[in-house]
Amino acid sequence: MVKEKSMYDRGKQHGEQKQGSAKTFEEYSLRGTPSAILVDDNGLVRHINLGSNGFLDGAVKQLFNE
């Protein structure tokens, strides 16, 4: 009889197999997910948002209106 892996074991295995990079987190000093970075036409970082708190809509509208 084959024992099914627990959710924890499956998550751990997925994390070990995942080949990713935290480059964006390091470059912009992000501290969690979800995160959003708004960059203007000149490549200047105008806003960094952590979480899904609804502030992103206003920041995007403000950037478009400039």
C-alpha positions as CSV (number, residue, x, y, z in Angstrom):
1,M,0.0,0.0,0.0
2,V,1.4,3.4,-1.0
3,K,1.0,6.2,1.6
4,E,-0.2,9.5,0.1
5,K,2.1,12.5,0.9
6,S,0.8,15.1,3.3
7,M,0.1,18.6,2.0
8,Y,3.2,19.8,4.0
9,D,5.4,17.1,2.3
10,R,4.1,18.0,-1.2
11,G,4.7,21.8,-0.5
12,K,8.2,21.1,0.8
13,Q,9.0,19.0,-2.3
14,H,7.7,21.6,-4.6
15,G,9.8,24.3,-2.9
16,E,12.9,22.2,-3.2
17,Q,12.3,21.5,-6.9
18,K,11.4,25.1,-7.8
19,Q,14.3,27.0,-9.4
20,G,13.5,30.7,-9.0
21,S,15.2,33.9,-8.2
22,A,14.6,36.6,-5.6
23,K,16.4,39.1,-7.7
24,T,13.4,41.5,-7.9
25,F,13.0,41.3,-4.1
26,E,16.6,42.1,-3.5
27,E,16.8,44.9,-6.1
28,Y,13.7,46.7,-4.8
29,S,14.0,45.7,-1.1
30,L,10.6,44.0,-1.2
31,R,9.4,42.4,2.0
32,G,6.5,40.2,1.0
33,T,3.9,39.1,-1.6
34,P,1.9,40.3,-3.3
35,S,4.1,43.3,-4.3
36,A,3.7,45.7,-7.1
37,I,6.2,48.2,-8.5
38,L,5.1,51.1,-10.6
39,V,7.8,52.5,-13.0
40,D,7.2,55.7,-15.1
41,D,8.2,56.2,-18.7
42,N,11.6,57.3,-17.7
43,G,12.3,54.1,-15.7
44,L,12.0,55.8,-12.4
45,V,10.4,53.7,-9.6
46,R,7.4,55.8,-8.6
47,H,5.6,53.5,-6.2
48,I,6.1,50.2,-4.4
49,N,3.0,48.6,-2.9
50,L,3.0,45.6,-0.6
51,G,-0.2,43.6,-0.3
52,S,-3.6,43.9,-1.9
53,N,-4.9,46.9,0.1
54,G,-6.5,48.8,-2.8
55,F,-3.9,51.7,-2.8
56,L,-2.5,50.6,-6.2
57,D,-5.5,51.9,-8.1
58,G,-4.9,55.5,-7.0
59,A,-1.2,55.3,-7.6
60,V,-1.8,54.1,-11.2
61,K,-4.4,56.8,-11.9
62,Q,-2.1,59.5,-10.5
63,L,0.8,58.2,-12.7
64,F,-1.3,58.2,-15.8
65,N,-2.6,61.8,-15.1
66,E,0.9,63.2,-14.8
